[in-house]
C-alpha cells in the first residue's frame, strides 16, 4: 500500500527544497517582515469555512513563529507589513467558499498577533484577494506595499503566514517579478521562513465527499509551496536569528 508518508518522501526526494539553514539579521540588514493572513478565518479552530476544524500542529507552529518574529522586529522598531484577508459578502472569491468576511472576527488577526495593531512600526493592509501585492493596489494606481518598501528603504523582506502554496506563494512570486523588473527598489531578496508558514489540510478521502473540492494534503502542499517559491528566486530558510 502506498501511504501519504511514502508519497511525501518521494516528492521530497525528487523535488528537494534544500533550505538554507539560517538567516542572521542585524540593524544593517535593511529588513522588513511581511505577515500574510494570520487571521482567525484561516488559523483559529471553528472560525469559518476556511479555518481548521481541529487543532493543527503546523498552523499552531506558524502562528507561534510569526508572533515571535513580530516581537523581535517591533522590539527593534523594524518595519512590519501585515496582510489581513478581508472580503465583502457580495463579492465571492472563486473557487473558495465565503470566508474572512470584513467586519467579522474571521478577518481579524489571531489573538497572538492582535497587539501589533498598536505598534508604530506596523503597517496593516486588508486585502480582498489571494495575492497581497495585487490587494495593495489603490484606485489611483499606487501600491501600498510598493510605497512601504520604498519609504522604509527595505532591501530584504522576510515572509511568513498562510497558506504556503496559495497566498504566501502568490505574494512572493509577484514581489520577485516586481523586483526583477525594477518596480520595487531597493528590494534585493525575498526570504521565506519555512517554519513561519503553513497551509490547510484537506485529505483526499474528505475532499471526495465535497462537491467541487480538490484534495489538499497539508504536508505535501506546504513542501510544494516552498519549492515553487524557491524556484521563483526566493531564499527559503529554516531558522532566523538576530545578531545582538
C-alpha positions in Angstrom: 0.0 0.0 0.0 1.2 3.5 -0.9 0.8 5.8 2.1 0.7 9.6 2.3 4.1 9.5 4.0 5.6 7.4 1.2 4.3 9.9 -1.4 5.6 12.8 0.7 9.0 11.2 1.0 9.1 10.5 -2.8 8.2 14.1 -3.5 10.8 15.5 -1.1 13.4 13.2 -2.7 12.6 14.2 -6.3 12.0 17.9 -5.7 14.0 18.8 -2.7 13.8 22.4 -1.4 17.3 22.5 0.1 16.6 25.1 2.7 19.4 27.4 3.8 19.8 26.6 7.5 19.8 30.1 9.0 19.4 33.8 8.2 21.1 36.2 10.6 19.7 39.7 10.8 21.2 42.8 12.2 20.4 46.5 12.1 22.4 46.9 8.9 20.2 44.3 7.1 17.6 46.9 5.9 15.0 44.2 6.5 11.2 44.2 6.8 8.8 41.5 8.0 5.7 40.6 5.9 3.0 38.6 7.7 0.4 37.1 5.3 -3.1 36.4 6.5 -2.5 35.2 10.1 -6.2 35.8 10.8 -8.8 33.8 12.7 -10.6 32.7 9.5 -7.5 30.6 8.5 -5.9 29.8 11.8 -8.4 29.6 14.7 -10.4 26.3 15.1 -14.0 26.6 14.1 -13.7 30.2 12.8 -15.4 29.7 9.4 -15.3 27.8 6.2 -11.5 28.0 5.7 -10.5 27.6 9.3 -9.1 24.3 10.8 -11.8 22.1 12.3 -9.5 20.8 15.0 -6.1 21.8 16.5 -3.4 21.7 13.8 0.2 21.5 14.7 1.6 23.1 11.5 -0.7 26.1 11.8 -0.1 26.5 15.5 3.6 26.5 15.0 3.3 29.1 12.2 1.3 31.4 14.5 3.8 31.0 17.2 6.8 31.7 14.9 5.1 34.6 13.3 4.3 36.2 16.6 7.8 35.5 17.8 9.3 37.3 14.8 6.9 40.1 15.1 8.0 40.7 18.7 11.7 40.7 17.7 11.0 43.2 14.8 8.9 45.5 16.9 11.3 45.4 19.8 13.9 46.8 17.3 11.4 49.2 15.7 12.0 47.4 12.3 9.2 47.7 9.8 6.4 45.1 9.7 3.7 44.8 7.0 0.7 42.6 7.8 -1.9 41.5 5.3 -5.4 40.6 6.6 -7.7 38.7 4.3 -11.0 40.6 4.3 -13.8 40.1 1.8 -17.0 41.8 1.0 -20.0 39.5 1.5 -21.4 40.3 -2.0 -18.1 39.7 -3.9 -17.2 35.9 -3.9 -13.6 34.7 -4.4 -14.0 31.7 -6.7 -13.2 28.9 -6.2 -13.2 29.4 -2.4 -16.3 29.4 -0.2 -17.2 32.6 1.7 -14.6 33.3 4.2 -12.9 36.2 6.2 -15.9 38.5 5.6 -14.9 42.0 6.5 -16.4 43.2 9.8 -16.4 39.7 11.3 -13.9 38.2 13.7 -12.7 35.8 10.9 -11.0 38.8 9.2 -9.1 39.8 12.4 -5.6 38.9 13.4 -5.3 35.9 15.7 -5.1 36.7 19.4 -1.4 36.1 19.5 -0.8 38.9 17.0 -3.6 41.4 17.8 -1.1 43.5 19.8 0.7 44.6 16.6 -2.2 46.8 15.7 -1.0 49.4 18.2 2.7 49.3 17.1 4.0 52.3 15.3 6.3 50.2 13.1 3.5 48.1 11.8 1.5 48.7 8.6 -1.8 46.8 8.3 -3.4 46.1 4.9 -6.8 44.4 4.5 -6.9 42.7 1.1 -9.8 41.2 -0.8 -7.9 38.8 -3.0 -5.4 35.9 -2.8 -2.5 38.0 -3.9 -1.4 40.6 -1.4 0.6 42.5 -4.0 -2.5 43.0 -6.1 -4.5 43.6 -3.0 -2.2 46.5 -2.1 -3.2 48.5 -5.3 -5.2 51.7 -4.8 -7.7 53.2 -7.2 -5.2 55.9 -8.2 -2.8 53.2 -9.4 -0.4 53.4 -6.4 0.5 50.4 -4.4 0.7 50.5 -0.6 3.2 47.6 -0.4 5.5 49.2 -3.0 5.4 52.5 -1.3 6.2 50.8 2.0 9.3 49.2 0.6 10.5 52.4 -1.0 9.7 54.6 2.1 11.4 52.2 4.5 14.3 51.5 2.1 13.9 47.8 2.6 16.4 45.5 0.9 15.2 42.2 2.4 11.7 41.0 3.2 11.1 38.0 5.4 7.8 36.4 4.7 5.6 34.3 7.0 2.0 33.3 7.1 -0.7 31.1 5.5 -1.2 29.5 3.1 2.3 28.5 1.9 1.2 27.4 -1.5 -1.6 30.0 -2.1 -1.5 33.5 -0.6 2.2 33.3 0.6 3.4 31.9 -2.8 1.3 34.3 -4.9 2.6 37.3 -3.0 6.2 36.0 -3.1 6.1 35.3 -6.8 4.7 38.7 -7.7 7.1 40.5 -5.4 10.0 38.7 -7.0 8.7 39.6 -10.5 8.3 43.2 -9.5 11.8 43.3 -8.1 13.2 41.7 -11.3 11.5 44.5 -13.4 12.7 47.4 -11.2 9.3 48.1 -9.6 10.5 47.5 -6.0 13.7 49.4 -5.4 15.8 48.9 -3.3 14.5 45.4 -2.6 17.1 42.7 -3.3 16.0 39.5 -1.5 12.7 37.8 -0.6 13.1 35.2 2.2 10.5 32.6 3.1 10.8 31.3 6.6 9.6 27.7 6.4 8.6 27.2 10.0 6.7 30.5 9.9 4.5 29.3 7.1 1.6 26.8 7.0 -1.2 25.6 4.8 -4.6 23.9 5.3 -5.3 20.2 5.3 -8.0 18.6 3.1 -7.2 14.9 2.6 -8.4 13.1 -0.5 -10.9 10.9 1.4 -12.6 14.1 2.8 -12.4 16.1 -0.4 -14.2 13.3 -2.4 -17.3 14.0 -0.4 -17.3 17.7 -1.0 -18.7 18.9 -4.3 -16.1 20.7 -6.4 -13.3 20.4 -3.8 -9.8 19.4 -4.6 -7.7 17.3 -2.3 -5.1 19.3 -0.4 -2.8 17.2 1.8 -1.1 19.7 4.1 2.5 18.5 4.4 2.7 17.8 0.7 1.3 21.2 -0.4 3.4 23.1 2.2 6.5 21.5 0.7 5.3 22.2 -2.9 4.7 25.9 -1.9 8.2 26.2 -0.6 9.7 24.5 -3.6 7.8 26.8 -6.0 8.8 29.9 -4.1 12.4 28.9 -4.3 12.0 28.2 -8.0 10.9 31.8 -8.4 14.0 33.0 -6.7 13.1 33.3 -3.1 15.5 32.2 -0.4 14.0 29.5 1.9 15.4 29.3 5.4 14.6 27.0 8.4 15.9 29.3 11.1 16.2 33.1 11.7 18.4 34.6 14.3 19.3 38.1 15.4 22.8 39.5 15.8 22.9 41.4 19.1 
